[in-house]
Amino acid sequence: MKRARVSFGGLIQDATEVDGKVRLNDGRIVEEKDVVWLPPVEPQTVFTLGLNYADHAAELSFKAPTEPLVFLKGPNTFIGHHGHTVRPSDVMFMHYECELAVVIGKTGKNIKKENAYDYVSGYTIANDYAIRDYLENYYRPNLRVKNRDTCTPIGPWIVDKEAIEDPMNLTLRTYINGEIKQEGTTADMVFGIPKLIEYLSSFMTLNENDLILTGTPKGSVDTKVGDVVITEVEGIGRLVNTIVGEDY
């Protein structure tokens, strides 16, 4: 099943996908273009992985980390499908990051990797923009790099975990204005989903609607005002986002 949160007729509603359309929780079925897409989950704690694809680390001239490189994101960063991301006027390099996002489904602590998927409810797509101008060190990303308002589109749908046979073997792609710019596979993660859940839960409790953004493969390039950026994860869908200026 694919699940979403949308606004329709001034009301926020949970929704599901049916034959390419949106079924609202009041039973009405509407076109995707007629709703305002919200982040499909109201994020709680959000963990973001840095340098979790060896090819991405290599393109940045870094060695892959020997333990997960994790930082946190605030809820202000998240917007929905077809949302607008603001590019600050004074920056020189702002790039997308197509990521598989893992949605935690229940509370857990000290979870063993063999049981990790028992704590996953589903998966969605995140586009975790980074502003390189502010980057001090990839091992300690500055707040201004990863916690800018509107800079993490997410959605459109959460796909139930049962619908994804192997989340560690999914193709990721990013398109700018229809031209493919990034392609990789979750099979190339340095730390896979079970290991990440085991690691994070070893020192803090994971809760329902926590998110783990699992990193991005190589191929990140600069984006400009007016660019339409589509991030795609096999089996999950396509997330559309437009870059706008500060005067939008």
N, C-alpha and C positions, 0 to 999 in steps of 0.2 A: 504494500500500500504506500502511496505517496501522500504526505500530509503537509499542510501549509497554514500560515496565518495571513489573512488578507483583510482589507477594509472595503466594504461595499455598502453603498447607501448610507454612509456615515457611521456604520457599525463595524467593529472589529470582530471577525468570525474565524473559527477554525474551519478548515476546508480540506477536501480530498480531491484527487484527480480521477476523472472518469471520462474515458474516450477523448482525451485532449482538452477537456473542459474542466471547470471548477465547480465542485459540488459544495455549497455552503452548508453550515451545520443546521440551518433552518430548512434544508431540503431543496432549495432552489439550485438550478444549474445555470451557470453563466459562462461567458467567454473569458479567457485569460486576460484579454486586453481591457476588459471592463472592470477589473478589480485593481486596487492599489496593493502591491505586494509588500508585506512586512517581513522582517526576519522570521523564519519558520519556527523558531524557538526563542523564548525570552532568556537570553544567556545568563547563567549564574557565573561561576568561576570559569574563565576562558584561558586555556593554556595554549601557547603558540610555540612551535618548534623552529629553532634556527638551524640552518645548515644540516637539515635532516635528509638531504639527498646528496650523495657523494659527488655527482656531476655538477650540482649547483655550487657546492663548496669549492670544487676545482676551478670553476669558471671565475670565482672570486679570489683565487689564489690562496685558499685556506685548506687546511687538512680537515677531514671529517672529524667531528668530535668523538671522544671516547666514552662520554656519557651524555644523555640528552641535554641539549642546550635549550632551556625553557624560560620564557618570560610571559607576563600576564597582560591581558588587554581589558580595557574598560568598556562598559556597555555603550558609551557615547559613540564608539567607532562604527557600530553596526547599522547598516541600512539594507533594504530589501531589493529584490529583483526589479530591474528597470529604474533603479535609483540613480541619483547624481552624486558623484564624488568630486569634492572641491580640490583643485590643484592650487596651492598657494602661489601667488604671483612672483615670489622671489626665489623659487627653487629651480634648479637646473636639471634634476634627474629624479623622476618619480615613476616607479615601475610597479606593475601588477605582480601578483604571486598566486597562481592557481593552486588551490589546496583541497584535499579531501578533509572534511571536518567530521569528527566522530562525536556523536551525541550520547552522553551517558544517560542510562535509563533508571538506575537505582543507586542507593547509597552503598558504598563499599570502602573498606580499609584493608590494607595488607593483602591485596588481591594477587593471586598467583597468575602468571601469564597463561597457564593452561586453562584458567577459568575466566579469562579477561572478557571474552565475548558475551558471557552471561550478563555483564554489566553495561552492554551497549544496547541502545534502543534503535539506532539508525544512523544514517549518514546524510550529509548535505555538502554543498559546495561553498567554499569561501574564497574571496579574492582579497588577499591581505596586502594592500598597497604599502610600499615602503618609500620613504623620501631619503634618498642617499645623501643629500646635502648635509643632513643632520647626523649622519652615522659617525659615531666616535670609534666603535669597536663592535664587530659582529658578535662577539661573545657577551657583550653588555649593551644591547641596543638602547639608544637614547629614547625617552618617552616620546619626543617629537617625531621619531621615525615611525613608530608603530601604534600610536594612540591618538592620531588626529581624528577629529570629527568627520564622519561620512566615509572614512577610508577603508572600511571592511564590509563590502557587500557580501551578503550571504543568502543562500536559497537556490532556486525558488522553493524546492520541496525537501522535506526529510523523507528519505526512502527507508522503509523498515529493514532491519538487518537481515531478515529472512529472505529478502528479495535479492540480496547481493551474495553470490556464491563464494567469492573470494575477494575481500576488500584489499588484499595485498597483491592484486594482479589487475589493476584498473588503469586504463590510459587516461592521461590528463592532457588537455590542449587549451591554448589561449589564442584568440584571434583579435586583431586590431583592424577595425574597418573591413572585416571580412577576410583578411589575410592572416594565415596561420603564422604565429611567432614562437610558440612554445609547445613542445610535445615531450612527454615522459611517461613513466609508469610507476605506480606505487610499489612495484616489486623492487625498485631501486632505493627505497627508504633505508637509511642507516639503522634506525630503530623502528621496528614495525609496531603495529597497534598493540598487540599483546604486551610487548616489552614496555611500551610507554605507559600503559595502564598499571602494570606491575610497579614500575618506577615511581610514578606520581602517587599511587596509593600507599607506597611504603612509608611516606612521611606526612601525608595529609589525606583527609577523607574526601572521596569523590561523591558528588551528589547528583540527583536527577537534574538534567538540563545543563550540567557542566559541558563544556565543549573542549575538544582537543583539535587544534589546527595543526596538521601533521607535516607541514613544510611543503616546499615547492621544488620541482626539478629545474635544470638549467634552461636558459632562454629568456631571461627577464630583460626587457628593453624599455626605454623611456616612453612615456605617454604624453600627449599634448591635449590642450583644451579642444573639445569637439570630438575626440576619439570615442568610438563605441567599442568597448572591450567585452568580449565574450569568453568566459571561462567555462570549460566543459570537463566533466568527469564521467567516464563510461558507466552507464547504468544508473547514473544519478540525474543527469540532465545538463542544461545550459543556463548559465547565470549571465544576464545582460546588464551592463553598467555604462554610463556615459560620464566622461570627464568634463567638468565645467570650471569656469573661472570664479574668482572670489566675488565678482560683481554680478554673478548670476541671479 
